[in-house]
Amino acid sequence: MPVIASTNSNTIRDGTARRGAVCHRSGYAILQWRFLVKVHMLTLNSIIQRNSEVLVAEAAQDLIMVNIASGYYYGLSDVARKIWEAIERPKRVSNLIDDLTANYNVSSSLCEEQTLAFLNALLDEGLLQVEDGSAG
């Protein structure tokens, strides 16, 4: 399994010059400065689902997403795309991590750490919804 969160990556500007999204080789797109200072808000018991108001289109093997509310766009590929597809319907974070560790050669603790970081970044950007209020 590729590293889920890494600060060694290329920056893609979102066109507003306010901030840039980090596009990781693993396919995760998060804001670099937010990842570096973000305190985790989700728990393993959180029930999450992708925000249905985010527009998504396929571009080759990647997904391009646009948050209409903010005007920012994001790219997902590889593992990030699999996670996005897995959370089309409400899913408990612990079940998502179990699925990932079953399908990729990664330890449960590393998968948990990196997946929570990615999901929290999605939540910060308004791309994710929490169904049970376990965030916070």
DSSP file (Angstrom, degrees, kcal/mol; ACC not computed):
  #  RESIDUE AA STRUCTURE BP1 BP2  ACC     N-H-->O    O-->H-N    N-H-->O    O-->H-N    TCO  KAPPA ALPHA  PHI   PSI    X-CA   Y-CA   Z-CA
    1    1 A M              0   0    0      0, 0.0     3,-0.1     0, 0.0    25,-0.1   0.000 360.0 360.0 360.0 133.9    0.0    0.0    0.0
    2    2 A P        -     0   0    0      0, 0.0     2,-0.2     0, 0.0    24,-0.0  -0.309 360.0 -82.7 -70.1 159.5    1.4    3.4   -0.8
    3    3 A V        -     0   0    0      1,-0.2    23,-0.3   111,-0.0     3,-0.1  -0.441  38.5-153.2 -62.1 131.9    1.9    5.9    1.9
    4    4 A I  S    S+     0   0    0      1,-0.2     2,-0.5    -2,-0.2    24,-0.2   0.899  76.8  28.3 -78.8 -42.2   -1.4    7.6    2.5
    5    5 A A        +     0   0    0     21,-0.0     2,-0.3    24,-0.0    -1,-0.2  -0.979  69.4 152.3-127.3 127.4   -0.2   11.0    3.8
    6    6 A S        -     0   0    0     -2,-0.5    20,-0.0    -3,-0.1    19,-0.0  -0.993  38.1-150.4-150.0 143.6    3.1   12.5    2.9
    7    7 A T  S    S+     0   0    0     -2,-0.3     2,-1.3     1,-0.1    -1,-0.1   0.468  80.7  90.9 -94.2  -1.2    4.4   16.1    2.7
    8    8 A N        +     0   0    0      2,-0.0     2,-0.3     0, 0.0    -1,-0.1  -0.702  69.7  99.6 -91.5  85.6    6.9   15.2    0.0
    9    9 A S  S    S-     0   0    0     -2,-1.3     2,-0.3    15,-0.1    15,-0.1  -0.928  75.2 -82.4-156.3 175.2    4.7   15.9   -3.0
   10   10 A N  E     -A   23   0A   0     13,-0.8    13,-1.8    -2,-0.3     2,-0.5  -0.634  39.2-130.1 -87.3 147.1    3.8   18.4   -5.7
   11   11 A T  E     -A   22   0A   0     -2,-0.3     2,-0.6    11,-0.2    11,-0.2  -0.851  14.0-158.9-100.2 132.2    1.5   21.2   -5.0
   12   12 A I  E     -A   21   0A   0      9,-2.6     9,-2.0    -2,-0.5     2,-0.2  -0.948  17.7-134.4-107.1 122.4   -1.5   21.9   -7.3
   13   13 A R  E     -A   20   0A   0     -2,-0.6     7,-0.2     7,-0.2     9,-0.0  -0.538   3.4-145.0 -76.1 141.3   -2.8   25.4   -7.1
   14   14 A D        -     0   0    0      5,-1.0    -1,-0.1    -2,-0.2     6,-0.1   0.440  42.4-107.9 -89.1   0.8   -6.6   25.7   -6.9
   15   15 A G  S    S+     0   0    0      4,-0.1     5,-0.1    57,-0.1    -2,-0.1   0.292 104.8  84.4  95.5 -10.8   -6.8   28.9   -9.0
   16   16 A T  S    S-     0   0    0      3,-0.3     4,-0.1    55,-0.0    56,-0.0   0.587  85.3-136.8 -99.6 -11.4   -7.7   31.2   -6.1
   17   17 A A  S    S+     0   0    0      2,-0.3     3,-0.1     1,-0.1    -4,-0.0   0.541  81.0 102.2  65.9   8.5   -4.1   31.8   -5.0
   18   18 A R  S    S-     0   0    0      1,-0.3     2,-0.3     0, 0.0    -1,-0.1   0.840  93.1 -18.1 -86.8 -36.8   -5.4   31.4   -1.4
   19   19 A R        -     0   0    0     13,-0.0    -5,-1.0    14,-0.0     2,-0.4  -0.982  60.8-128.1-163.8 161.7   -4.1   27.9   -0.8
   20   20 A G  E     -A   13   0A   0     -2,-0.3    12,-0.7    -7,-0.2     2,-0.3  -0.907  16.9-128.7-121.2 148.1   -3.0   24.8   -2.7
   21   21 A A  E     -AB  12  31A   0     -9,-2.0    -9,-2.6    -2,-0.4     2,-0.5  -0.724  22.6-129.2 -90.9 143.2   -4.0   21.2   -2.5
   22   22 A V  E     -AB  11  30A   0      8,-3.9     8,-1.4    -2,-0.3     2,-0.7  -0.821  15.7-157.4 -93.6 126.2   -1.4   18.6   -2.1
   23   23 A C  E     -AB  10  29A   0    -13,-1.8   -13,-0.8    -2,-0.5     6,-0.2  -0.893  14.2-159.3-106.6 106.1   -1.6   15.8   -4.6
   24   24 A H    >   -     0   0    0      4,-2.5     3,-2.2    -2,-0.7   -15,-0.1  -0.494  28.5-118.5 -86.5 152.9    0.1   12.7   -3.2
   25   25 A R  T 3  S+     0   0    0      1,-0.3    -1,-0.1    -2,-0.2   -21,-0.1   0.790 115.9  61.4 -57.7 -27.8    1.4    9.8   -5.2
   26   26 A S  T 3  S-     0   0    0    -23,-0.3    54,-1.0     2,-0.1    53,-0.8   0.609 122.0-107.6 -76.0  -9.9   -1.0    7.6   -3.3
   27   27 A G  S <  S+     0   0    0     -3,-2.2    50,-0.8     1,-0.3     2,-0.4   0.433  73.7 137.3 100.6  -0.7   -3.9    9.7   -4.7
   28   28 A Y        -     0   0    0    -24,-0.2    -4,-2.5    48,-0.2     2,-0.6  -0.650  36.2-161.2 -82.4 134.5   -4.8   11.5   -1.6
   29   29 A A  E     +B   23   0A   0     -2,-0.4     2,-0.3    -6,-0.2    -6,-0.2  -0.954  27.7 143.0-117.9 113.2   -5.5   15.2   -2.0
   30   30 A I  E     -B   22   0A   0     -8,-1.4    -8,-3.9    -2,-0.6     2,-0.5  -0.913  56.2 -90.7-140.3 166.7   -5.4   17.3    1.1
   31   31 A L  E  >  -B   21   0A   0     -2,-0.3     4,-2.3   -10,-0.2     5,-0.2  -0.720  32.1-144.7 -83.0 127.1   -4.2   20.8    2.1
   32   32 A Q  H  > S+     0   0    0    -12,-0.7     4,-1.9    -2,-0.5    -1,-0.2   0.925  96.1  46.3 -60.1 -49.6   -0.6   20.6    3.1
   33   33 A W  H  > S+     0   0    0    -13,-0.3     4,-1.0     1,-0.2    -1,-0.2   0.856 113.2  50.0 -67.2 -32.5   -0.8   23.3    5.8
   34   34 A R  H  > S+     0   0    0      1,-0.2     4,-1.8     2,-0.2     3,-0.3   0.889 108.3  52.8 -70.1 -38.4   -3.9   21.8    7.3
   35   35 A F  H  < S+     0   0    0     -4,-2.3    -2,-0.2     1,-0.2    -1,-0.2   0.894 107.4  52.8 -63.4 -38.2   -2.4   18.3    7.4
   36   36 A L  H  < S+     0   0    0     -4,-1.9    -1,-0.2     1,-0.2    -2,-0.2   0.779 124.3  24.2 -70.4 -26.5    0.6   19.6    9.3
   37   37 A V  H  < S+     0   0    0     -4,-1.0    -1,-0.2    -3,-0.3    -2,-0.2   0.456  91.1 121.4-117.6  -2.0   -1.4   21.3   12.0
   38   38 A K     <  -     0   0    0     -4,-1.8     2,-0.5    -5,-0.1    83,-0.1  -0.413  50.6-145.8 -73.4 134.4   -4.7   19.5   12.1
   39   39 A V        -     0   0    0     -2,-0.2    -2,-0.1    81,-0.1    -1,-0.1  -0.845  34.1-104.3 -93.6 132.9   -6.0   17.8   15.2
   40   40 A H        +     0   0    0     -2,-0.5    77,-0.1     1,-0.2    -1,-0.0  -0.309  40.0 175.0 -60.9 136.0   -7.9   14.6   14.4
   41   41 A M        +     0   0    0     75,-0.2    95,-1.2    95,-0.1    -1,-0.2   0.677  54.0  77.0-112.4 -30.3  -11.6   15.0   14.9
   42   42 A L        -     0   0    0     74,-0.2     2,-0.2    93,-0.2    93,-0.1  -0.474  61.8-157.4 -83.1 155.2  -13.0   11.7   13.7
   43   43 A T    >   -     0   0    0     -2,-0.1     3,-1.1     1,-0.0    50,-0.3  -0.735  36.2-100.2-120.7 173.8  -12.9    8.5   15.7
   44   44 A L  T 3  S+     0   0    0     -2,-0.2    50,-2.2     1,-0.2    51,-0.3   0.760 123.8  53.8 -64.5 -23.8  -13.0    4.8   14.7
   45   45 A N  T 3  S+     0   0    0     48,-0.2    -1,-0.2    47,-0.1    89,-0.1   0.529  81.4 116.0 -89.0  -6.9  -16.7    4.8   15.7
   46   46 A S    <   -     0   0    0     -3,-1.1    47,-2.6    88,-0.1     2,-0.6  -0.365  60.2-141.8 -62.7 139.6  -17.6    7.8   13.5
   47   47 A I  E     -C   92   0B   0     45,-0.2    84,-3.5    46,-0.1    85,-0.7  -0.933  28.8-174.4-104.8 119.4  -20.0    6.9   10.7
   48   48 A I  E     +CD  91 130B   0     43,-2.9    43,-2.3    -2,-0.6     2,-0.3  -0.733  17.5 176.9-117.9 160.0  -19.0    8.8    7.5
   49   49 A Q  E     - D   0 129B   0     80,-2.0    80,-3.6    -2,-0.3    39,-0.2  -0.967  37.7 -99.7-156.3 147.0  -20.3    9.3    4.1
   50   50 A R  E     - D   0 128B   0     37,-2.7     2,-0.5    -2,-0.3    78,-0.3  -0.383  47.8 -98.6 -68.0 150.4  -19.1   11.4    1.2
   51   51 A N    >   -     0   0    0     76,-2.5     3,-1.6     1,-0.2    -1,-0.1  -0.577  27.6-151.2 -71.4 119.8  -20.9   14.8    0.7
   52   52 A S  T 3  S+     0   0    0     -2,-0.5    -1,-0.2     1,-0.3    -2,-0.1   0.631  90.7  66.2 -70.8 -13.1  -23.5   14.2   -2.0
   53   53 A E  T 3  S+     0   0    0      2,-0.1    15,-0.5    14,-0.0     2,-0.5   0.448  77.6 100.9 -88.3   0.0  -23.3   17.8   -3.1
   54   54 A V  E <  S-E   67   0C   0     -3,-1.6     2,-0.3    13,-0.1    13,-0.2  -0.742  73.6-131.7 -85.3 128.2  -19.7   17.4   -4.3
   55   55 A L  E     -E   66   0C   0     11,-2.2    11,-2.5    -2,-0.5     2,-0.4  -0.631  26.5-170.1 -81.1 137.2  -19.5   17.0   -8.1
   56   56 A V  E     +E   65   0C   0     -2,-0.3     2,-0.3     9,-0.2     9,-0.2  -0.987  10.4 174.2-132.7 137.6  -17.3   14.2   -9.3
   57   57 A A  E     -E   64   0C   0      7,-2.4     7,-3.2    -2,-0.4     2,-0.3  -0.993  29.7-118.2-139.8 148.0  -16.0   13.2  -12.7
   58   58 A E  E     -E   63   0C   0     -2,-0.3     2,-0.3     5,-0.2     5,-0.2  -0.649  23.2-177.0 -84.8 141.1  -13.6   10.5  -14.0
   59   59 A A  E >   -E   62   0C   0      3,-2.6     3,-2.2    -2,-0.3     2,-0.3  -0.843  65.5 -59.6-137.2  97.8  -10.4   11.6  -15.7
   60   60 A A  T 3  S-     0   0    0     -2,-0.3    -1,-0.1     1,-0.3     0, 0.0  -0.506 120.1 -19.3  59.9-120.4   -8.6    8.5  -16.9
   61   61 A Q  T 3  S+     0   0    0     -2,-0.3    17,-0.3    -3,-0.1    -1,-0.3   0.440 126.7  82.2 -94.4   0.1   -7.9    6.5  -13.6
   62   62 A D  E <  S-E   59   0C   0     -3,-2.2    -3,-2.6    15,-0.1     2,-0.4  -0.567  70.3-132.8-102.1 164.4   -8.4    9.5  -11.4
   63   63 A L  E     -EF  58  76C   0     13,-3.0    13,-2.8    -5,-0.2     2,-0.5  -0.967  13.7-156.1-112.6 134.5  -11.5   11.2   -9.9
   64   64 A I  E     -EF  57  75C   0     -7,-3.2    -7,-2.4    -2,-0.4     2,-0.4  -0.953  14.9-168.8-109.3 128.2  -11.8   15.0  -10.1
   65   65 A M  E     -EF  56  74C   0      9,-2.7     9,-2.5    -2,-0.5     2,-0.5  -0.919  10.0-162.5-121.3 143.9  -14.0   16.5   -7.4
   66   66 A V  E     -EF  55  73C   0    -11,-2.5   -11,-2.2    -2,-0.4     2,-1.0  -0.989  12.3-148.7-126.7 123.9  -15.4   20.0   -7.1
   67   67 A N  E  >  -E   54   0C   0      5,-2.7     4,-3.2    -2,-0.5     5,-0.5  -0.815  11.8-163.6 -88.1 105.3  -16.8   21.4   -3.9
   68   68 A I  T  4 S+     0   0    0     -2,-1.0    -1,-0.2   -15,-0.5   -14,-0.1   0.859  84.3  57.2 -60.7 -37.7  -19.4   23.8   -5.2
   69   69 A A  T  4 S+     0   0    0      1,-0.2    -1,-0.2    57,-0.1    57,-0.1   0.886 122.2  23.8 -63.2 -39.9  -19.7   25.6   -1.9
   70   70 A S  T  4 S-     0   0    0     -3,-0.4    -2,-0.2     2,-0.2    -1,-0.2   0.705  96.1-130.1 -99.5 -23.3  -16.0   26.5   -1.7
   71   71 A G     <  +     0   0    0     -4,-3.2     2,-0.2     1,-0.3    -3,-0.2   0.474  62.2 134.1  84.8   1.6  -15.1   26.4   -5.4
   72   72 A Y        -     0   0    0     -5,-0.5    -5,-2.7    53,-0.1     2,-0.3  -0.544  41.3-151.8 -85.3 150.9  -12.1   24.2   -4.7
   73   73 A Y  E     -F   66   0C   0     -7,-0.2     2,-0.3    -2,-0.2    -7,-0.2  -0.889  10.2-170.2-123.5 157.7  -11.2   21.2   -6.7
   74   74 A Y  E     -F   65   0C   0     -9,-2.5    -9,-2.7    -2,-0.3     2,-0.4  -0.941  13.6-140.4-142.7 155.9   -9.4   18.0   -5.8
   75   75 A G  E     -F   64   0C   0     -2,-0.3     2,-0.4   -11,-0.2   -11,-0.2  -0.984  16.6-174.0-123.9 136.4   -7.9   14.9   -7.5
   76   76 A L  E     +F   63   0C   0    -13,-2.8   -13,-3.0    -2,-0.4     2,-0.3  -0.976  11.5 156.5-127.2 141.3   -8.1   11.4   -6.1
   77   77 A S    >>  +     0   0    0    -50,-0.8     3,-1.4    -2,-0.4     4,-0.7  -0.938  50.5   3.6-149.2 173.7   -6.5    8.2   -7.4
   78   78 A D  H 3> S+     0   0    0    -17,-0.3     4,-1.8    -2,-0.3     3,-0.2  -0.206 129.9   1.1  52.3-125.1   -5.4    4.8   -6.2
   79   79 A V  H 3> S+     0   0    0    -53,-0.8     4,-2.4     1,-0.2    -1,-0.3   0.856 132.6  57.2 -64.9 -37.2   -6.2    4.2   -2.6
   80   80 A A  H <> S+     0   0    0     -3,-1.4     4,-2.5   -54,-1.0    -1,-0.2   0.906 106.5  49.7 -61.3 -40.6   -7.9    7.6   -2.1
   81   81 A R  H  X S+     0   0    0     -4,-0.7     4,-2.5     2,-0.2    -1,-0.2   0.910 109.1  52.1 -64.7 -40.9  -10.3    6.7   -5.0
   82   82 A K  H  X S+     0   0    0     -4,-1.8     4,-2.0     2,-0.2    -2,-0.2   0.901 110.4  48.6 -61.1 -41.0  -11.1    3.4   -3.4
   83   83 A I  H  X S+     0   0    0     -4,-2.4     4,-1.3     2,-0.2    -2,-0.2   0.937 110.3  50.9 -64.4 -45.7  -11.9    5.1   -0.1
   84   84 A W  H  < S+     0   0    0     -4,-2.5     3,-0.4     1,-0.2    -2,-0.2   0.911 112.2  47.0 -58.2 -43.5  -14.1    7.6   -1.9
   85   85 A E  H >< S+     0   0    0     -4,-2.5     3,-1.1     1,-0.2    -1,-0.2   0.862 108.8  55.8 -66.1 -35.2  -16.0    4.8   -3.6
   86   86 A A  H 3< S+     0   0    0     -4,-2.0     3,-0.4     1,-0.3    -1,-0.2   0.734 104.4  53.6 -70.6 -22.3  -16.3    2.9   -0.3
   87   87 A I  T 3<  +     0   0    0     -4,-1.3   -37,-2.7    -3,-0.4    -1,-0.3   0.030  68.3 111.2-105.4  28.1  -18.0    5.8    1.5
   88   88 A E  S <  S+     0   0    0     -3,-1.1    -1,-0.2   -39,-0.2    -2,-0.1   0.882  89.0  32.6 -61.8 -37.2  -20.8    6.3   -1.1
   89   89 A R  S    S-     0   0    0     -3,-0.4   -41,-0.1    -4,-0.2   -39,-0.1  -0.800 117.4 -70.8-113.7 159.2  -23.1    5.1    1.7
   90   90 A P        +     0   0    0      0, 0.0     2,-0.3     0, 0.0   -41,-0.2  -0.200  59.5 175.2 -52.3 135.7  -22.6    5.5    5.4
   91   91 A K  E     -C   48   0B   0    -43,-2.3   -43,-2.9    -4,-0.1     2,-0.2  -0.995  33.1-117.3-147.2 136.7  -19.7    3.5    6.8
   92   92 A R  E  >  -C   47   0B   0     -2,-0.3     4,-2.0   -45,-0.3     3,-0.5  -0.547  25.6-129.3 -72.2 137.3  -18.1    3.2   10.2
   93   93 A V  H  > S+     0   0    0    -47,-2.6     4,-2.4   -50,-0.3     5,-0.2   0.881 108.0  55.7 -57.0 -41.1  -14.4    4.3   10.0
   94   94 A S  H  > S+     0   0    0    -50,-2.2     4,-2.1   -48,-0.2    -1,-0.2   0.874 107.2  49.7 -61.8 -36.8  -13.3    1.1   11.8
   95   95 A N  H  > S+     0   0    0     -3,-0.5     4,-2.2   -51,-0.3    -1,-0.2   0.883 109.2  52.1 -68.8 -38.1  -15.0   -1.0    9.1
   96   96 A L  H  X S+     0   0    0     -4,-2.0     4,-2.3     2,-0.2    -2,-0.2   0.923 110.5  47.7 -61.5 -44.7  -13.3    1.1    6.3
   97   97 A I  H  X S+     0   0    0     -4,-2.4     4,-2.7     2,-0.2     5,-0.2   0.893 109.6  53.2 -65.3 -40.2   -9.9    0.5    8.0
   98   98 A D  H  X S+     0   0    0     -4,-2.1     4,-1.6     1,-0.2    -1,-0.2   0.917 109.8  48.8 -59.4 -43.2  -10.6   -3.2    8.3
   99   99 A D  H  X S+     0   0    0     -4,-2.2     4,-1.3     2,-0.2    -2,-0.2   0.907 112.2  48.7 -62.6 -42.6  -11.4   -3.4    4.6
  100  100 A L  H  X S+     0   0    0     -4,-2.3     4,-1.8     1,-0.2     3,-0.3   0.916 111.0  48.4 -66.1 -43.3   -8.2   -1.5    3.7
  101  101 A T  H  < S+     0   0    0     -4,-2.7     5,-0.4     1,-0.2    -1,-0.2   0.805 110.5  53.1 -68.7 -26.7   -6.0   -3.7    5.8
  102  102 A A  H  < S+     0   0    0     -4,-1.6    -1,-0.2    -5,-0.2    -2,-0.2   0.794 117.2  37.1 -74.2 -28.0   -7.6   -6.8    4.3
  103  103 A N  H  < S+     0   0    0     -4,-1.3     2,-0.3    -3,-0.3    -2,-0.2   0.611 117.1  47.9-101.3 -14.4   -6.9   -5.6    0.7
  104  104 A Y  S  < S-     0   0    0     -4,-1.8     2,-1.8    -5,-0.1    -1,-0.0  -0.921  84.5-111.9-128.7 152.9   -3.5   -3.9    1.1
  105  105 A N  S    S+     0   0    0     -2,-0.3     2,-0.3    -3,-0.0    -4,-0.1  -0.608  73.9 119.1 -83.4  81.5   -0.2   -5.0    2.8
  106  106 A V        -     0   0    0     -2,-1.8    -2,-0.1    -5,-0.4     2,-0.1  -0.994  66.1-107.2-146.6 145.9   -0.3   -2.4    5.6
  107  107 A S     >  -     0   0    0     -2,-0.3     4,-2.5     1,-0.1     5,-0.2  -0.397  29.0-121.3 -71.8 153.1   -0.4   -2.7    9.4
  108  108 A S  H  > S+     0   0    0      1,-0.2     4,-2.6     2,-0.2     5,-0.2   0.894 111.5  51.1 -61.8 -41.4   -3.7   -1.8   11.1
  109  109 A S  H  > S+     0   0    0      2,-0.2     4,-2.3     1,-0.2    -1,-0.2   0.909 112.6  44.6 -67.0 -41.7   -2.0    0.9   13.1
  110  110 A L  H  > S+     0   0    0      2,-0.2     4,-2.5     1,-0.2     5,-0.3   0.914 114.4  49.6 -67.2 -42.3   -0.4    2.6   10.1
  111  111 A C  H  X S+     0   0    0     -4,-2.5     4,-2.7     2,-0.2     5,-0.3   0.916 111.4  49.7 -61.7 -43.8   -3.6    2.3    8.1
  112  112 A E  H  X S+     0   0    0     -4,-2.6     4,-2.4    -5,-0.2     5,-0.2   0.941 112.5  46.9 -60.4 -48.9   -5.7    3.8   11.0
  113  113 A E  H  X S+     0   0    0     -4,-2.3     4,-1.8     1,-0.2    -2,-0.2   0.936 118.4  39.6 -59.5 -49.9   -3.3    6.7   11.4
  114  114 A Q  H  X S+     0   0    0     -4,-2.5     4,-2.2     2,-0.2    -1,-0.2   0.860 115.3  50.8 -74.3 -35.6   -3.1    7.6    7.7
  115  115 A T  H  X S+     0   0    0     -4,-2.7     4,-3.0    -5,-0.3     5,-0.2   0.918 110.2  49.8 -68.7 -42.5   -6.8    7.0    6.9
  116  116 A L  H  X S+     0   0    0     -4,-2.4     4,-2.5    -5,-0.3   -74,-0.2   0.897 110.4  51.3 -61.8 -39.5   -8.0    9.1    9.8
  117  117 A A  H  X S+     0   0    0     -4,-1.8     4,-1.7    -5,-0.2    -2,-0.2   0.929 113.2  45.0 -62.2 -44.5   -5.6   11.9    8.6
  118  118 A F  H  X S+     0   0    0     -4,-2.2     4,-2.2     2,-0.2    -2,-0.2   0.929 114.0  48.2 -64.5 -46.4   -7.1   11.7    5.1
  119  119 A L  H  X S+     0   0    0     -4,-3.0     4,-2.5     1,-0.2    -2,-0.2   0.880 109.8  52.5 -64.5 -38.4  -10.7   11.5    6.3
  120  120 A N  H  X S+     0   0    0     -4,-2.5     4,-2.6    -5,-0.2    -1,-0.2   0.877 108.1  51.6 -64.5 -36.4  -10.2   14.5    8.6
  121  121 A A  H  X S+     0   0    0     -4,-1.7     4,-1.6     2,-0.2    -2,-0.2   0.911 109.7  49.4 -65.5 -41.6   -8.8   16.5    5.6
  122  122 A L  H  <>S+     0   0    0     -4,-2.2     5,-2.7     1,-0.2     6,-0.7   0.919 111.4  49.8 -60.4 -43.0  -11.9   15.5    3.6
  123  123 A L  H ><5S+     0   0    0     -4,-2.5     3,-1.5     1,-0.2    -2,-0.2   0.922 108.1  52.7 -62.1 -45.2  -14.1   16.7    6.5
  124  124 A D  H 3<5S+     0   0    0     -4,-2.6    -1,-0.2     1,-0.3    -2,-0.2   0.837 109.4  50.0 -58.7 -34.2  -12.2   20.0    6.8
  125  125 A E  T 3<5S-     0   0    0     -4,-1.6    -1,-0.3    -5,-0.1    -2,-0.2   0.406 117.0-111.7 -88.7   2.6  -12.8   20.6    3.1
  126  126 A G  T < 5S+     0   0    0     -3,-1.5    -3,-0.2    -4,-0.3    -2,-0.1   0.716  87.4 116.2  76.8  20.6  -16.5   19.9    3.3
  127  127 A L      < +     0   0    0     -5,-2.7   -76,-2.5    -6,-0.2     2,-0.3   0.500  67.2  55.4 -96.1  -6.8  -16.2   16.7    1.2
  128  128 A L  E     -D   50   0B   0     -6,-0.7     2,-0.4   -78,-0.3   -78,-0.2  -0.947  64.6-152.6-132.1 145.7  -17.3   14.4    4.0
  129  129 A Q  E     -D   49   0B   0    -80,-3.6   -80,-2.0    -2,-0.3     2,-0.6  -0.926  10.8-143.1-116.4 144.9  -20.3   14.1    6.2
  130  130 A V  E     -D   48   0B   0     -2,-0.4   -82,-0.2   -82,-0.2     3,-0.1  -0.942  11.3-169.0-107.6 121.2  -20.5   12.6    9.7
  131  131 A E  S    S+     0   0    0    -84,-3.5   -83,-0.1    -2,-0.6    -1,-0.1   0.805  80.4  37.1 -80.9 -31.2  -23.7   10.7   10.3
  132  132 A D  S    S-     0   0    0    -85,-0.7    -1,-0.2   -87,-0.0   -84,-0.1   0.407 101.7-115.4-110.8   4.9  -23.5   10.1   14.0
  133  133 A G  S    S+     0   0    0    -86,-0.2   -87,-0.1    -3,-0.1    -2,-0.1   0.694  70.7 134.8  74.5  17.9  -21.9   13.2   15.4
  134  134 A S        +     0   0    0    -87,-0.1     2,-0.3   -89,-0.1   -88,-0.1   0.555  44.6  95.6 -78.4  -5.8  -18.7   11.4   16.6
  135  135 A A              0   0    0      1,-0.2   -93,-0.2   -93,-0.1   -94,-0.1  -0.614 360.0 360.0 -81.9 143.8  -16.5   14.1   15.2
  136  136 A G              0   0    0    -95,-1.2    -1,-0.2    -2,-0.3   -94,-0.1   0.429 360.0 360.0 119.5 360.0  -15.4   16.9   17.5
